Amino acid sequence: MDLTGAVWRKSSRSDNGGSTCVEVATNLPDVVGVRDSKDRQGPVLTFSPAAWATFARAVRGRAMRLP
């Protein structure tokens, strides 16, 4: 899969100055890419936009319930 045009971003909630987090690219039409910020040339997980949206909603919902 060609992710050449991917625009990667980190979460604003990343810890340790953003060095220990994942990056996500949501600007491509048919795929969302996720990679390790420490290994930018390494493997990339890919998801459909619908699957990513479901995951993100679930994570946000869980974070709101944490003490």
Residue frames as a rotation matrix with the C-alpha (Angstrom) as fourth column:
MET 1
0.584 0.812 0.000 0.00
0.812 -0.584 0.000 0.00
0.000 0.000 -1.000 0.00
ASP 2
-0.327 -0.701 0.634 1.35
0.695 -0.633 -0.341 3.40
0.640 0.329 0.694 -0.98
LEU 3
0.570 0.468 -0.675 1.34
0.814 -0.432 0.388 5.80
-0.110 -0.771 -0.627 1.96
THR 4
-0.393 -0.844 0.366 3.67
0.890 -0.448 -0.078 8.33
0.230 0.296 0.927 0.33
GLY 5
-0.364 0.306 0.880 1.17
0.109 -0.924 0.366 11.19
0.925 0.229 0.303 0.68
ALA 6
0.365 0.541 -0.758 0.37
0.779 0.268 0.566 10.44
0.510 -0.797 -0.323 4.30
VAL 7
-0.118 -0.310 0.943 0.42
-0.360 -0.872 -0.331 13.39
0.925 -0.379 -0.008 6.70
TRP 8
-0.086 -0.024 -0.996 1.34
0.680 0.729 -0.076 11.99
0.728 -0.684 -0.046 10.11
ARG 9
-0.017 0.091 0.996 0.31
-0.553 -0.830 0.067 13.55
0.833 -0.550 0.064 13.42
LYS 10
-0.755 -0.268 -0.598 0.71
0.359 0.594 -0.720 12.70
0.548 -0.759 -0.352 17.09
SER 11
0.335 0.880 -0.338 -1.87
0.765 -0.044 0.642 12.91
0.550 -0.474 -0.688 19.81
SER 12
0.137 -0.220 0.966 -1.87
-0.324 -0.931 -0.166 16.11
0.936 -0.290 -0.199 21.83
ARG 13
0.794 0.214 0.570 -1.91
-0.605 0.172 0.778 13.82
0.069 -0.962 0.266 24.87
SER 14
0.564 -0.665 -0.489 1.38
0.233 0.697 -0.678 12.09
0.792 0.269 0.548 24.03
ASP 15
0.956 -0.276 -0.103 3.71
0.059 -0.163 0.985 11.68
-0.288 -0.947 -0.140 26.99
ASN 16
0.246 -0.966 0.079 7.47
0.568 0.210 0.796 12.10
-0.786 -0.151 0.600 27.26
GLY 17
-0.278 -0.364 -0.889 7.55
-0.355 -0.821 0.447 15.01
-0.892 0.440 0.099 24.82
GLY 18
0.593 0.624 -0.509 5.78
-0.708 0.104 -0.698 12.91
-0.383 0.775 0.503 22.20
SER 19
-0.312 -0.823 -0.474 8.61
-0.942 0.333 0.042 10.42
0.123 0.460 -0.880 21.82
THR 20
-0.978 0.013 0.207 6.67
-0.035 0.973 -0.227 7.38
-0.204 -0.230 -0.952 23.06
CYS 21
-0.092 0.991 -0.095 3.47
-0.370 -0.123 -0.921 7.40
-0.924 -0.050 0.378 21.10
VAL 22
-0.231 0.114 0.966 1.86
0.823 0.553 0.132 6.44
-0.519 0.826 -0.221 17.86
GLU 23
-0.714 0.064 -0.698 1.27
-0.367 -0.882 0.295 8.64
-0.597 0.466 0.653 14.87
VAL 24
-0.046 0.786 0.616 -1.83
0.599 0.516 -0.613 8.52
-0.800 0.341 -0.494 12.71
ALA 25
-0.944 -0.145 -0.296 -2.44
-0.159 -0.587 0.794 9.58
-0.289 0.797 0.531 9.12
THR 26
-0.222 0.953 0.208 -6.09
0.504 0.295 -0.812 10.29
-0.834 -0.076 -0.546 8.32
ASN 27
-0.115 0.142 -0.983 -5.69
-0.514 -0.855 -0.064 12.35
-0.850 0.498 0.171 5.15
LEU 28
-0.945 -0.242 -0.219 -5.81
-0.312 0.464 0.829 9.47
-0.099 0.852 -0.514 2.65
PRO 29
-0.328 0.927 -0.182 -9.19
-0.894 -0.242 0.377 8.64
0.306 0.286 0.908 1.09
ASP 30
0.458 0.605 -0.651 -9.45
-0.490 0.783 0.383 4.87
0.742 0.143 0.655 1.68
VAL 31
0.296 -0.455 -0.840 -7.06
0.641 0.747 -0.178 4.09
0.708 -0.485 0.513 4.53
VAL 32
0.816 -0.185 0.549 -5.92
-0.513 -0.669 0.538 5.29
0.268 -0.720 -0.640 7.94
GLY 33
0.231 -0.830 -0.507 -2.30
0.216 0.552 -0.805 4.56
0.949 0.076 0.307 8.81
VAL 34
0.925 -0.036 0.378 -0.89
-0.375 -0.245 0.894 4.08
0.061 -0.969 -0.240 12.31
ARG 35
0.389 -0.864 -0.320 2.82
0.284 0.442 -0.851 3.83
0.877 0.240 0.417 13.11
ASP 36
0.548 -0.359 -0.755 5.27
0.819 0.048 0.572 3.95
-0.169 -0.932 0.321 16.01
SER 37
0.989 -0.136 0.056 6.72
-0.123 -0.972 -0.202 7.45
0.082 0.193 -0.978 16.40
LYS 38
0.384 -0.901 0.202 10.11
-0.490 -0.014 0.872 5.94
-0.783 -0.433 -0.447 17.34
ASP 39
-0.519 -0.514 0.683 10.30
0.265 0.664 0.700 3.84
-0.813 0.544 -0.208 14.14
ARG 40
0.135 0.644 -0.753 8.96
-0.481 -0.622 -0.618 5.99
-0.866 0.446 0.226 11.34
GLN 41
-0.316 -0.293 -0.902 10.46
-0.942 0.208 0.263 3.75
0.111 0.933 -0.342 8.67
GLY 42
-0.912 -0.055 0.406 9.04
-0.199 0.926 -0.322 0.63
-0.358 -0.375 -0.855 10.32
PRO 43
-0.730 0.662 0.169 5.76
0.645 0.585 0.492 -1.17
0.227 0.469 -0.854 9.76
VAL 44
-0.807 0.583 0.099 2.45
-0.590 -0.804 -0.074 0.65
0.036 -0.118 0.992 9.46
LEU 45
-0.639 0.730 0.240 -0.90
0.550 0.653 -0.521 -0.72
-0.537 -0.201 -0.819 10.56
THR 46
-0.923 0.381 -0.049 -3.74
-0.306 -0.650 0.695 0.20
0.233 0.657 0.717 8.23
PHE 47
-0.583 0.812 0.004 -7.46
0.469 0.340 -0.815 0.44
-0.663 -0.474 -0.580 8.89
SER 48
-0.257 0.611 0.748 -10.51
0.803 -0.295 0.517 1.41
0.537 0.734 -0.415 6.93
PRO 49
-0.742 0.024 0.669 -11.76
-0.216 -0.954 -0.206 4.89
0.634 -0.297 0.714 7.86
ALA 50
0.330 0.939 0.095 -14.93
-0.485 0.082 0.871 3.30
0.810 -0.333 0.483 9.33
ALA 51
0.496 -0.214 -0.841 -12.95
0.615 0.771 0.167 0.89
0.613 -0.600 0.514 11.51
TRP 52
-0.621 -0.784 0.014 -10.69
0.583 -0.474 -0.660 3.72
0.524 -0.402 0.751 12.71
ALA 53
-0.425 0.549 0.720 -13.67
-0.492 -0.808 0.325 5.93
0.760 -0.216 0.613 13.56
THR 54
0.648 0.664 -0.374 -15.23
-0.095 0.557 0.825 3.09
0.756 -0.499 0.424 15.60
PHE 55
0.117 -0.714 -0.690 -11.95
0.859 0.422 -0.291 2.54
0.499 -0.559 0.662 17.47
ALA 56
-0.763 -0.457 0.457 -11.45
0.240 -0.857 -0.455 6.27
0.600 -0.238 0.764 18.15
ARG 57
0.041 0.859 0.510 -15.00
-0.549 -0.407 0.730 6.64
0.835 -0.309 0.455 19.49
ALA 58
0.706 0.215 -0.675 -14.50
0.309 0.765 0.566 3.65
0.638 -0.608 0.473 21.79
VAL 59
-0.265 -0.890 -0.372 -11.19
0.846 -0.029 -0.532 5.01
0.463 -0.456 0.760 23.12
ARG 60
-0.688 0.056 0.723 -12.62
-0.173 -0.981 -0.089 8.47
0.705 -0.186 0.685 23.72
GLY 61
0.386 0.918 0.091 -15.62
-0.407 0.081 0.910 6.98
0.828 -0.389 0.404 25.53
ARG 62
0.526 -0.274 -0.805 -13.39
0.673 0.713 0.196 4.87
0.521 -0.645 0.559 27.77
ALA 63
-0.574 -0.812 0.109 -11.07
0.599 -0.506 -0.620 7.81
0.559 -0.291 0.777 28.57
MET 64
-0.333 0.521 0.786 -14.03
-0.442 -0.823 0.358 9.87
0.833 -0.228 0.504 29.74
ARG 65
0.721 0.664 -0.198 -14.98
-0.181 0.456 0.871 7.16
0.669 -0.592 0.449 32.25
LEU 66
0.016 -0.793 -0.609 -11.53
0.693 0.448 -0.565 6.86
0.721 -0.413 0.557 33.85
PRO 67
0.696 0.251 -0.673 -11.05
0.705 -0.419 0.573 8.49
-0.138 -0.873 -0.468 37.26
